[in-house]
């Protein structure tokens, strides 16, 4: 069967609920755009945040913006149809963003491990070149993973129509449309990816055991508080990302249904990018101070613009009067 476009699953068939869902999606997207945009601006403009940890956080904010923009594109445009090429591009970008974000969370774990457990070696292990290399490796691994999955998925013949039971193009839903036994290659690739993700989870867990042991041995209460303020937001983000993904992909098939799959996919693809800025801005004091400073500058600039414009407009008139 030749498929030229896919039909995505709507959140509701009634117009009133569709408008409600659109308003909800738009609000979440704007909140994610504002939150991640503020983090990007604060890290870029405040020289006190030009450290490896905040460089990685800047990359995380970029990936969050890309992820939520990719998954919510059809919901915001209020369209059910997506072309075959558009669906392939959506899968590519989504898997790329998610894979790169997971790799970046591992890099951020390593950053916190070195900062707390090996502080004397922090400058040598996490110099500017090393940080750029690790960030590039996170993006590169995500892109390579996305190319492999997308090429493998869209090389499969589709025999079961073109209705994707999801609000965006998702690999497990597309595999349901493939011919029998043809999807086993992609399933094998997903299993390999899951094993790698599990190994990374073990690394993150082991690193945080060492981090908490080192923090609890600190004699200064202020030092412990500062260490926790930089570690706990990252741990919260890792927990949120992993828990929502595990619920999405490891739930029993017996409880699967289109509406439940829709809600679960919403949780792991939309909620983390929107909530991550809140977690970091609430738990990290340095970032919180930088954000308040940025908001203060923005309010000051906004209030001074009318005065400047009035002065510019009134200046020639004053000259003419004289």
N, C-alpha and C positions, 0 to 999 in steps of 0.2 A: 504494500500500500504506500503510495507516495503522499507524504504529508507536507503541506506548504505552510500551515499555521496550526497553532494549538489554541484550545479553549481553556481558560483558567476558571477556577471555581469561585463564584461570587460569595461574599459573606452573607448576603440575604437576597431574597427575591422581591421583597417589598420596597417601594421607593423611599418610604420614611426611614426604614432601617438602613438602607444604602446611604442616605444622607447623613445619618448618625455615625455610621462607620467611617464615612469620608471625613467628617469633622474630627473624629477621634484620631484617625491616621494623620491628618494634617497637623493636629495639635502635637502629636508625638514627634512627627518629623521636624516641625519647627523648633520644638524643645531640644531635640538632638542636634539640630543645626546650630542653635544658639549656644548650647552647652559646649559642644566640641569646638565651635568657632571661638568662643571665649578662651578656652584652654590653648588653642593654637596661637591666638593673638598674645595672650599673657606670656607663654613660653618664648615666643619669638621676640617680644619687646622688652621683657625684663631680664637684664643681664645676670641677675642673681639666680635665675633658673636655667642658665646655660651650663648645665651639668649633664652627665650621661643619663641619669634617671629621667630627667625632664625631656631630654632629646628622644628617648624611647616613648615617653608619654605623648609627645607631639606626633610621633608616627602612629601610635595607637589611636589618637583622635582622628587622624586622616583616614585610617582603615575603618573606623566606626562610621564616619561620614559616607565613605564609599559603600559600605555594606548596607546601611539602611536606605541609601538612595537607590541601590540596585534592587532590593527586595520590594520596596514600596512604589516603584515606578508605575506599575499598572494600576495599583489601588488609588494613587493620586490622580492618574489620568482618567480613572473611572472607565476602564475598558477591559473586556474579558479576553479579547483576541490578542495574540502575539505571534509574529511570523516565526518560521522555523529558524531563520538566521538570528532573529532577535532573542529567541529562547536559548539558542546555543551561546549567544553573547552574555545573556543573563546568568546562565550556569557558570560560564567561564569567570565572570567578574565576582560572582558570589563565592565560589569555591576559592578563588584567588584571595579575596579579602579575608575570609574565615581562616584559611590555612596560614596566611601571613600573620594574622592577628594571634593565632595560637602559637606560632613560632616566636613572635615578639614577646608574648607573655613568658615564654621560657627564657628568652634573653633577659627580660626584666627580673626574673627570679635569680638568674646568675648575677646580675648587677647588685641586687640586695644582699645576696650571699657574700660577695666579695667585700661590699661596703661594711658589713657588720662582722663577718667572721675573719676577714683578712684586710683590715683597714689600711695597714702599712703598705700593702701591695696594690691598693686601689688605683693609684695613678699610673702604674706600669701595666696593669692588666686591662684597664679600661681607659686608655688614652683616646684621643680624638680619632685616630686612624682605626683603632680596634672597635670603637663604637660604630663608626661609619660602616665598617666591614660587617659587623653583626647585624646592623639594621638592614643592610643590603642583602645579607644572606636570608633574613626573615622574609623580605619581599620576594627574593628570587626563588626560595623554596616554595612559597605559596603559589607563585606563578607557574612553576614547573608542575606542581601537583594539580593545579587547575587545568593546564593544557592536557595532561595525561587523562584525567577524568572526563573532560569535555570531549576530547577526540574519541575516547573509547565509548562513551555513552551515545554520541550521535553518529557513530558508525554502525550501530545496531539497527537491524530492520524493525520497523514498527508494524504490528499486525492487529492491534486492538484499538484502533481509532485514534483520536487526537485530543481527547478530553483529559486534561491534567487536573487531578483532584487536589489542587493547591492554589493559593493566591499569587504564587510566582513559580517559575520553572525550577523544579527541584529534582535531583537525580533519582531518588527512590521512586518518585511518582512517574517519571519518564520510563524507568525500567519496567513498570507495570504494563506499559504499552508495547513493549518489545515482544518478539516472538519467543515461544517456549525454548528454553535452554540457551538462547542467544545472549541472555543477560549474564551468564555465569562468569564471563571475563570481567565485567565491571564489578560483580559481587566479590570476586577474588581480589580485585584491586582495592575495594572498600575494606576487606578484611585485613589486608596488608597495612592500609592506612590506619585502621583501628589499632592494630598492634603497635605501630609507631607512636600513635597518640597515647596509648597505655604506658609505653616506655617513658615518654616525656612526662606523663602524670607522676610516675614513680620518682623521676628526677626532681620534679617540683616538690613533692611531698618530702623526700629526703632532705632537700635543701632547706625547707622551712623547719624541719626538726632541728637541724644544725643552727639555723638562725635564732629560733626561740631559746635554744639552750644557751647561745652566746648572749642574747639580750638579758635573760634572767640572771646571768652571772655579772652583769654590769653593776658596779657599786653605786653609781649615781642614779637617783630616781628620774632626774631630768633627762639623762642620757637614755634611759629605758623608754621614757615617754616619747622622745624624738624618734628613736628607732621604731617603735610601734606605729608612730604616725606616718612613717614612710612605707612600712611593710604591710600593715593591715589593709589599706586601700587596694594594694595590688592583690593581696590574698582574697579580698572580697570579689574583685573583678574576675580572678581565676575561678573561684567557686561558682559565681553566677554563670560564667561562660560554659564551664564544664557541666554543671547540673542541668541547665536547660538543654544542652546538646545531648546529654545522656538520656534524658526523658524523651527527647524526640526520636532517637535512633534505637533505644533499647527497650522501649515499652513493648509488652506482649502483643502479638498480632491479634489475639482473641479480643482485646479491648479497642482495637483500631476501628475508627469510623471517619468519614470525611470531615465532619464537624470537629471531632477531637483532634485529628491531624492538623486541621487549620489553626486551632488554638495553640497547639504545641509548637508548630512552626513559627507562629507569631511570637511566642515566648523566646525562642532561641535566636531568631533572626532580627527581631525589632527591639525587644526589651533591653538586651545588653548594650547596644550602641547608644540608646537613649539614657540609660541609667548610669553608665560608666563615668560620665563627667560629674554627675551628682556625687557618686561615691568618692572620687578623688578630691573634689572641691570641699566636701564636708569633712573628710578625715585627714587631709594633708594641710597643715597650718601654713607652710610656705606658699603653697599654691593658693590657698584661701586669701592670704595677704596680697598676693600678686593680682588676684582677680578683683578684690576690693579696690586696689590702687588703679587698675585698668578701668573699672566702672566709674571711679571718681574722675579720672581724666576724661572719659567719654561724656559724663554729665557736665563737667566744666567746659568742654569744647562746645557741647550743644547749647549751653546757656550763653556762651560768648559769641556765637555766630550771629545772632540778631544785632548785637552791639557793634560787631565789626562791619556787618552789612550796612547798618544805619550810618555808621561813620563814613563808609566809602560812598554811600549815596549822598550824604549831606555835605561832604567835603567840597565838591565842585560848586554847589549852591552857595556855600559860604564864600568861596572865591569870587563868585559872580556878584554877591552882595557888596563885597569889599571893592 
